[in-house]
């Protein structure tokens, strides 16, 4: 899968399709990460609500390495130093997609390691889809604590499984099939396809406990680290979205554990920008 990523502080797009398709996250780089100080890179706009949210989330949930919160200008000074790792929002497009999709980037939270040379030389350790770039922050900011916990669990998994290739990592998350039978699944109504947008319809296709809730209810479960709750994180576009991607992830509110991961290209009416009945059935069979 080819991908173009732009660090927010960089004014040009950088193609790293070869890097991402062929790169193995080396044991050496994983070891360097665990010895690093992680720098949480803020957006340039000091009034950006993302900045306050990521600072609070890191303070309460980042335990895997020491961390500092830094500006983008400080990132420029530090990015060549392998003693630092960086959590930074990145802008992502997929060149193989249709033109409309290529013109509409995603916002990812990426974990990279410092290295001398071009930005493209920085080892890529983890990426998590937050939203499409033009989607409001309130779609994902309250989920940042769980997302940070997932990234840390991912790094611990890489440490326990040295030298795995990207293909193996992707396969691990797609085929893990962790059961949700002892959990309550929280879903938001407008993120569901129309054939499963009521609890009665959901229960016809899903054998475990489920509730349609508000974002505030999911935030409460994440903030209190409620181990009984898993929730949907959907990444979809705003506006004209034919042939664009819809990502669907089920995360544990308490620990960020990834229970389900999939994506589809949007094609109305069978594959809308939504969590689908087929996703629900697959989740229930895990």
C-alpha positions, -999 to 999 in steps of 0.1 A, spaced: 0 0 0 16 32 -11 13 62 12 25 99 12 30 115 46 36 152 54 48 162 88 27 193 98 58 214 102 71 205 68 58 225 38 62 198 12 49 163 8 74 135 12 68 102 -5 77 72 18 59 45 -1 90 23 -5 99 28 31 65 18 45 60 -11 21 94 -27 26 106 -15 60 110 -38 89 108 -21 123 142 -33 134 150 -46 168 177 -19 170 152 9 165 127 -6 190 156 -7 215 165 29 208 129 39 213 127 24 248 159 43 257 146 75 242 128 105 255 96 109 236 89 144 224 52 153 219 51 178 191 25 205 193 8 222 163 21 257 155 -13 273 163 -10 278 201 -48 281 203 -53 248 186 -76 226 208 -55 195 198 -25 209 217 -43 210 250 -59 176 245 -27 158 236 -8 174 265 -35 163 290 -37 128 275 1 123 275 4 135 311 -21 110 323 -14 80 300 22 80 286 43 57 308 65 38 284 93 64 281 101 98 297 84 125 276 86 162 269 61 185 252 78 206 225 71 231 197 75 224 160 105 246 159 121 225 186 113 194 166 134 209 138 163 212 162 160 177 177 148 155 149 183 143 139 191 131 174 184 93 180 181 99 217 146 113 210 114 98 196 85 119 185 48 118 187 35 140 159 4 145 138 10 137 102 -9 143 70 -15 111 50 -26 104 14 -27 72 -6 -14 78 -42 -31 46 -55 -65 59 -45 -90 77 -68 -81 114 -74 -108 127 -50 -94 105 -22 -58 115 -30 -68 151 -27 -84 146 8 -57 137 33 -60 119 66 -46 130 100 -26 103 117 -8 102 150 27 89 142 56 77 164 90 82 147 126 80 159 152 107 155 178 102 128 203 124 109 194 132 73 162 140 55 128 137 73 122 106 52 151 89 69 134 90 103 124 54 113 86 50 115 75 30 145 37 34 147 9 52 129 -27 55 141 -55 71 120 -72 99 138 -96 114 112 -98 129 78 -79 162 78 -110 184 74 -130 166 101 -137 184 134 -113 177 162 -142 167 185 -145 135 165 -114 121 181 -98 143 208 -116 125 236 -102 92 224 -66 102 226 -59 85 260 -70 51 245 -50 58 213 -19 65 233 -24 33 253 -27 14 221 6 28 207 24 19 239 9 -17 238 20 -18 201 56 -9 210 56 -35 238 44 -61 212 72 -51 188 97 -55 216 84 -90 223 84 -99 186 117 -85 173 123 -80 136 87 -85 124 79 -71 89 52 -46 83 31 -72 65 33 -94 96 23 -65 119 -7 -58 98 -17 -94 97 -13 -96 135 -39 -69 140 -63 -81 113 -63 -117 125 -59 -114 163 -97 -120 167 -99 -110 204 -134 -118 218 -156 -91 230 -181 -115 247 -173 -102 282 -174 -65 272 -201 -40 264 -197 -25 229 -203 13 228 -214 26 194 -225 61 182 -257 60 161 -245 82 132 -214 60 127 -235 30 119 -250 19 86 -287 23 84 -295 -14 86 -279 -16 121 -285 18 136 -308 6 164 -300 -17 193 -327 -41 182 -311 -45 148 -276 -47 162 -286 -76 185 -299 -96 156 -264 -97 142 -242 -94 174 -245 -118 203 -226 -97 229 -237 -67 250 -241 -34 232 -253 1 237 -258 31 214 -244 60 234 -232 96 231 -195 106 226 -197 119 262 -204 83 274 -174 69 256 -152 97 270 -164 88 305 -155 51 299 -120 61 286 -114 87 314 -124 62 341 -105 33 323 -136 11 324 -124 -24 316 -159 -35 307 -162 -12 277 -150 -14 241 -158 13 216 -158 21 179 -133 45 164 -145 53 129 -124 74 105 -146 87 77 -146 118 54 -169 148 55 -188 158 23 -183 141 -11 -168 108 -2 -172 83 -31 -143 58 -33 -127 72 -1 -116 50 28 -136 43 60 -114 29 88 -131 9 116 -113 0 149 -127 -14 181 -106 -3 211 -107 -11 248 -116 19 269 -93 9 298 -61 -1 279 -64 8 242 -63 -29 232 -73 -33 196 -101 -58 192 -110 -52 156 -95 -35 126 -107 -31 90 -114 -6 63 -134 -4 31 -136 20 2 -169 39 3 -195 30 -23 -231 39 -17 -254 24 -9 -239 -10 0 -207 4 16 -215 37 32 -192 58 54 -201 37 84 -195 6 105 -212 -21 85 -234 -51 93 -206 -73 80 -182 -57 105 -206 -64 133 -211 -100 123 -173 -106 121 -168 -89 155 -194 -111 171 -178 -143 157 -144 -136 172 
